[in-house]
Structure formats: structure tokens, C-alpha cells
Amino acid sequence: MSPGQCLQTAATTATATVNTAGCAVLTRDTSACDAERKAAGFSGYWLKFSCRVKLSKVGGGTMYVQAEADGVPDYKSNYFAKTDPCYEAYTGGVQNPNQLAKKSYVVQFPVAPNMTSQVMMGAVVGLAVNGVPVFGNFAAPGDDIFKEAMTFDRCGAHPTPTSAYHYHSEPYPISQNDSNFIGVMRDGYPIYGRKDPDGSLPTLDATGGHSSVTVDSPTVPVYHYHVNEQTSTMAGTAGQKQWFLTKGSFRGTPAPCSTCM
């Protein structure tokens, strides 16, 4: 790329699926890290993670997949600094006062997740394929997540006051009303778009998932999460709808994470 171009978009290609704000679902070229990952024993949806995400296997008796990422999106946003080549103007939402910045996330996922449900605590509850953290369907104490949703950029995310860019809801550069693989929750279960592979909207349990086939497990049913629609009951946003990535609880026990708070 020449000087002045957004380096974050390298190895991505826009598809024809574009939301009303102009955010396209991206394909990510993982050929540069595919052989290394396969040699390390990775398969299935783990091979879909951007090469900007470093994957390894760690742990003794309890094995984890470990992902290291900087949390910066692989597309342009109005939350980059205006001097950054990845900055773009966007007037379709409410601009929050924060800017995104590189972070250092080290997130682990159980290789063999259990079914012991836990309420989500803290900030990072999962990681998307492009290395952007997944947050829960809740805001900081005293805030309304449905009001916060008004500050999302055209691709469905925004930064915290500490510059941590993240998704709460359907990440449009990854999934738009489909069955695409989105990422993995910290309890080790994968996240998919709104639909099952047959195009139907699934009936989900209290934690926002179910067991069925997926695009990555087409013959064997597996437990996984889906993007799911929720409606606000809060004064000021009552009736407002949003397609969130979580329902506020893990289906299994999340791996410990010192960089997730």
C-alpha cells in the first residue's frame, strides 16, 4: 500500500453485501497464516480468524486456545483519529467523544467447554474474527445500552473512554442477517449470525444459543450462540430494538482473562 492508505484494510475484500450505512461484509485472506495454524493443530472456524490475530494453544491439564489481538478494526471508522488514514467521516449516528486506539488483548478459550452457565461480568466477553472484542448486551452502570447503540459507527461498533473499540451487536463487516461465523465467546462456544445455515431464525435458550448444525459443522449438531434481537424496556428507549451478540450470560465457564476487564 502507498503512504496515506489505511493499512488495517490489507488482506480484506468487500463483498456485495452492504448495510444501509455503507458497511460491507468483508472477506479476509488468511492464506499467510493458514499453513502455520494447520501445523499447530487448528481447524474449522479457527482458520477463519484474521492473520492479524495470533493463535496458539496453551495450558497443561486444561487446554486453551489463546488469541492475541490489538482490537483495531480492519476497516475505516469515524472513531480513528482524524489524522489517521483509516479515519472516515460518518454522520449517520451520534458521535461519542472517544477515539479508538491499539490495545493488547490476550484472550483464552476452553478447548472443551462445559455447560455451567455464568453471568457475564467485565468488558470483553469474546473475540470477533478480525480481533475486535465482543462486549455484552449491557452498558456501564447508569447507562442505557440502547442509547449507546446510537453512537455505533457505520459498521456497528464504538470505543470506550479508554479507547477500547468493541462490538455489542451484529458486526456488519462480518455478518449481516446471515449464518456467518462471527467469533468465539470466552467460554469456548462460537458465535454465528442471526440465522441457521438453512436460512431460518433459530429458537434460542436463555443464554442466546442452541445446539444444531452450523456452516462449520454441517453434519454434527454443536452448541453455539447467535446474534439475537432484543427490545428495550427502559424509559427513553422503550420499544427500541437491537440485534445483540449476547443475552448477558455465558452458557459455559469462561476462561480467566487479565486483559478483559
N, C-alpha and C positions, 0 to 999 in steps of 0.2 A: 504494500500500500504506500502511496505517496504521502508526504508530510501534509498534515491537516485533515487526513481521513481518520475515521473512527476505527481504531484498532480492535475494539471489542467485537466488531461485526465479522471479523475474519472467520472463515470456515462456516459461515451461515448463509443460507439462501432462502429468500422469501418465497412462500407458496402463493397460490391464488386465493387462499382463504384469508380474508381481511375483515376486521370488525368495522363498525361504523365510524370509529375514531381513526382508522387508518393503520392499525397494528396488524401485521401479517403473522400467521403461523410460520415459524422458521424450521427448515431442516438443518441439521447440524452434522457437518462432515467429521466423523470420528475415525477416519482411516489412519490418522497419525498416531493414535494410541490403541487401535484395535488389537494388533498383534501382541503388544505388551500386556494388555488386560487379559486376553485369552490365555497367554502363557502363565499368568498369575492365577488362573482358575476362574475368571469371571465369565459369565454367560448371561443370556436373556436380557432383561431390561437394564442391567448394569452397563452393558455395552452401548446404551443409548446416551449415557451421560457425556456431556461436552468434554473434550480433551482438556479444557481449562479446569476441570475438576480432577484432582489426583485421587485415585482409588487404591486402597491397599487392604490387606487382611491382617488383623491384629488380635491379640488375646491368647490366653492359654486354654484352660478348660472350657471357657465360654468364648466362642469366636465371634468377632465383629467385623463388618465391613467398615472401613474408615474412609471418610471423604474429607478432603481439604479443598477449600474454595475461598475466593476473595469476595464473594457476594455481589459483584458488579455485573449488571445485565449485559447481554450480548446484542443489544440494540440501542438505539438512541432514546433519550428521555429528557424531559424538561427539568429533571432533578440532577442532572450533571451541572457542574459549574458552567456559566455562560461562555467561559473561555475554552472549555473542553471541546474537542472536535466531535464528541458524542452528544453534545447538547443539541436539543431541538426545542423550538417554541411550541407550546400547546395551550390553547385557550378553551378546551372543551371541559375543563374541570376547575376546581378551586385549588390554587397553588398553595401548598403548605410552605412554611418558611425554611424548611430544611433542605440540605443538599446531600446527595449520596456520596459515599467515599469507599475506598477499598477497606476490607476488613480481613481478619484471619480466622476463618471458621474451621474447626476440626470436629466433625460430627460423626458419631458412630451409630451403627445399626446392627441389631442382633441377626446373625445368620439363621438362627432357628427361633423365631419369635413365639412368645406364648400368648395366651388368651386371658391375661389378667388385666382387666381394664383399669385405667388410671386417669384422673382428671388432669388436663394439660395445665402445666404451670410454667412460668417464664416466657421467653420470647420465641426462640427458634424451636419449632416442633417437627420440622422436616426440612428436606432439601430438594429443590427442583433440579431438572436435568442440566440446566445452564449454570448451576452453582448459586442461584439466588435462594435465600432462606424462605421457608414457609412459616408463617405465623398462624395462630389460632383465629377463631371467629369472634374474637373479643378484643377490645381496646384497653388502653391503660385505665386504671381505676378512675372513675369520674367522667370518662369519655364514652361516646356512643360510636360503635364501630360503623354504623350505617351513615353517620355524619362523616366519619373518617373516609369512608368509601368515596365521598365526593372529591377527595383530594388525590385519588389514584391517577396516574398518568394514562396515556392512551393504551398502554399495554397491561394496565391493571395492578400497578404497584406504587409504592411511595416509600420515602425514607423516614426514619425516626429522628428525634432531636440529636441522637448520637451518630447520624448519617448511615444507619443500617437500612439499606434498601431491602424490601421484602414483599411477598405476596400474602394476602389474607384470602383472596378469592381466585376465581378462574384466571389462570395466567395466559393471556391471549397470544403471546408469541409461542406457546407450547400447545394449547388446547382451546378450541372454540366449538362448544356444543358437539363433542365427538367422543370417541373412546380412546383417545391418545394417552400414552403413558406420560405422566407429569413429573413424578419423583417418588421419594420414599419418606415415610414418617419415621421418627426416631425409634418407634417400636419394631421397625423392620418390615412393616407392611407397605406395599406400593400404593400409589395414588393414580387414579385414572380420571379422564374427563367425565362429563355428565352421563354418558351412555355406555351400555354394554356393546360388545362387538356387533351384535345383530341390529343395532340402532335403537333399541328400546331404552327407556328410562327405568333403572332398577329400583326395586323396593329395598330401602336401606335400614340397617339396625340403628340403635341409639348412638353409636359412635360414627355413623356415616359410611358404613361398609357392608359387604356381604360376601358370600362365597359363590363364585361362578367362574366360568372360563373368561379369559382376557385375551387381548391381542398378543400377549407374550406367553400365555398358557392356553392355547386354543382347544386342548382336549381334556385337560385335567383342571377341575374347579379349584380355585385358590381364594383365600380371603384377601380382600383389597378394599381400599377406600375409593369413593367417587366424589367429584365436585357435586354439591347438593344445594338446592335452593332453600333459603330461609327468609322469613318475613319479620320485620321489626315490630315490636310492641312498645317501643319507647316513645315517650312524648316528644313530639317534634319530627320524628321519622316514622311514626306508626304507619304500617302498610307498605313501607319501602322494602323491596326485595333485593336479594343479593345471592349470587352463586358462590358459596364459600367452599374452602378446601377441607374444613373440619367442622365437627359439631361440638368441639370443646373437650373431648375425651379421647385418649388412646385406647385402642382395642387390646393392646398388649402392654408390657412393661417397657418403657423407653430406656435406651442405653444412657448411661451417665454422660454428661457433656458440660465441660467447664467453660466453653465459649458460647453457650446457648442462652445465657441469661440476658 
